[in-house]
Each structure stands twice: as C-alpha cells, then as structure tokens.
Amino acid sequence: MNLFEDIDQRERAYALAKTIDDIRLRYGKNSVLRASSHLPHPTARYRNSLMGGHKV
C-alpha cells in the first residue's frame, strides 16, 4: 500500500481488468482489442492466431 495511491481507483482498475479477462475467456482472444487493431494492417488479430510464433 501507498499513502498517495487512490484505493478506489485501484479497485476500479482491478474490476475492469477482471471483466475484460472474463469476456476474453468466454468469447475468445479477439473479442476485446484496441481500436488500432481494426486499421488496415493490424497485427494483434493475426498474432492471436499463432502459437509460439507459429501457425497452428
């Protein structure tokens, strides 16, 4: 713990991360991505389909 850290903000960030993890577990890795992953040459969607850097 830190005297200068906002505990409420920390709990909200933890709850958000847990929710995103739950969505990804239920609907797959590509269910929640950054907006930049929908541009013409994204890499996140492609890399999520690889296992250890190799095609499955």
Secondary structure, DSSP 8 states (H G I E B T S, - for coil): --TTS-HHHHHHHHHHHHHHHHHHHHH-GGGS--GGGGSSS-SHHHHHTEETTEE-
